Amino acid sequence: MDHARQPSVRHFDHCPWLFAEEATEEQRIAQREVQRALGGDTGIGERCYVAESAAVFPDRLRLGADSYIAAHAYVTGELTTGSDCTLNPFTTVRGNVVLGDGVRIGAHTSLLGFNHSMTPDRPVFRQPLTSRGIRVGDDVWIGSHVIVVDGVTIGDHCVIGAGAVVTRDLPAWSVAAGNPARVLRDRREGRAAGEAVTTDTGASGAAAAGAEARASLDGQAQWTARATGTRAAAPGIRPDGERTPPPHPATASDRDSAPAAPATGTCPARVEEAAGPALTRPGGGRMPASRAGVRAGGLAAFADAARAQAVELLDRCWDGERYVDRPGVAPTVRAHCDAVEIADLLLGSVPEHLSAQEHIERLSGLQDPKSGLVPEFGEPLPPAEDDGFIGEGAALYHVLCVGYALDLLGPGLPHPVRGVRNMTARQLVVRLESLPWRTAAWGAGAWVDSLATAAHWNLRHGDRGDDAGGTPESLFGWLLTRVDPWTGTWGSPSAEEGRLQVVNGYYRLTRGSFAQFGVPVPYPERVVDSVLDHARDTRHFGPGRENACNVLDVVHPLWLCTRQLGRAADGYRRDEIHDWAERQLAGVLPRWQDGRGLGFGPGTSGPGPEPGLQGTEMWLAITWYLADLLGRSDELVYRPRGIHRPEPARQGIGGLG
């Protein structure tokens, strides 16, 4: 080697890919010292390089083999990378960030895996920090001057154009650009190697619309096939059965750090955060391309298939004596109620395993005449608290599910819920104040849902507000004076779960109270803000993480608030709501399993991913709400009439409602 031309440390800092082959032994020893001197909990793989000029001050760093951090990069917080990852000069990586294998990050790009609130009750510099983190998959190329904000997940094989601002998740194989970043096409689509990534809203906008529509319609083809008896061709398979050759993806040098920005010489169009490439809305105006995600006929085909298979999926969950959520598990009270709801929704009748009168007798006989509660099969009645009503357990939800199943069947609950009937206003306030709003708002909201629904059934039994100790009036008075005016919700978010407890608790609370009684919710715009913020949390809404509870607990508040706002707010954040609803709807429909229905989904709050009665009943209701947000629920024909009914069960809180 010609030592007169030996690259300097400064040279390696800016071109670290040269270090492995061109560094002297002295330079390698010096580099090992640089790595050993890094603070925090640090682990660095083989053949890595960390520039001396980089500001690397991690709490925790795991740098995979053959990765480098180049000149003047700024790294804090917790960074974990796979192998072959590159942070090019002047990149900023802060907060909680995880990179897969083979991630290329261009110069001057920022991955900001943290944030802070900006409520007006204190100066910004005193606001608490939050971090949902950033997750980047394998084989991802992020161009120069890109900003990725907290809470974003970028799927495998994505390419992000220079100058993009990534504010929401990108699915695998996306080619994205713009501010905010939007998907322009699928990287696997045929296109000449080296062709520029563009954010022009003309031809490229049309291409983006086509790509997004095609991606979301793969499942719709399956529904059309089921409805017509034909076989849909799989992606990459021609109808004649011959496999089509795979497209050749564009390639780029590992050292290139900037996928091309628009080649037209114009600035990327600035659009609202949820807006996709421009399409024409009927009657004029721009409509995001993602609205095209569920084609005409897709919803009707889904509903037709569900109706055609309803008897089969109910048979699957009848063990000969009682209903089970899915084969192999014990019978439950809720499973019987879910069966009644599904049969009513899809068939307009009762499950055929029993006559209507037998269904009524079985469910009515489960209610304890003295307390008005329904215990789980084989379990004793839960003990009441000092105020006479229970605090937790399956019997709380049975107030809802048994009550509405009997309401669908005709007679309703035969007895009042006496713990709620006898509760005084003071006892109610004491109980409300004791609920775990700060740590478990979901449970607090579920308790309110049960109490309010019990009050509703008691009013059916002739109770007036003054006869029941003023329970409905006291409840609404407490809720309206305790709501947070900045979020429109009750409870507090946490670093561990974000707004999960708050939003899920909001759904349960408002379902049983404001929605069930037809009372307007307070601060609906702030609720929309809070719920949309939660819907971007990849811990709960990342790929493969959605479950029926979490999606229902977002779609119902959005539906409730947008219906209340109506035209007065000129469609408050309408495009963002529609975009989210369209993406969720396109994801739900293909998950139907013939003769089995839909699984609840991942997580510990439900029965799991195997198809069953609870998952099917919930997702059918969710599908209706998603479609109705998009103005398309009439395509489903069905409409929920039980627990998830969109109409109020009564109008107002008086006894004559």
Secondary structure, DSSP 8 states (H G I E B T S, - for coil): --GGG---HHHHHH-GGGHHHH--HHHHHHHHHHHHT--SEEEE-TT-EE-TTSEEEEEEEEE-TT-EE-TT-EEEEEEE--SS-EE-TT-EEEEEEEE-SS-EE-TT-EEEE-EE---TTS-GGGS-EE---EEE-SS-EE-TT-EE-TT-EE-TT-EE-TT-EE-S-B-TTEEEETBTTEEEEETTS---TT------SSHHHHHHHHHHHHHHHHHHHHHHHHHHT-----TTB-TTS-B----------TT-------TTSS---B--TT--SEEE-TTSSEEEGGGGGS-TTHHHHHHHHHHHHHHHHHHHTB-SSSBBSSTTS-B-HHHHHHHHHHHHHHHSS--TTS-HHHHHHHHHHTS-TTT-----TT-------TTSS--SSHHHHHHHHHHHHHHHHSS--SS--HHHHT--HHHHHHHHHHS-TTT-HHHHHHHHHHHHHHHHHHHHTT--TTTTTTHHHHHHHHHHHHS-TTTSSSS--BTTTBTHHHHHHHHHHHIIIIIHHT---S-HHHHHHHHHHHHT-HHHHSTTT--HHHHHHHHHHHHHHHHHHGGGGTSTTHHHHHHHHHHHHHHHGGG-BTTTB-B--SSSSSS-SSB-HHHHHHHHHHHHHHHHHTT-GGGT-----STT-SS-SSSSSSTT-
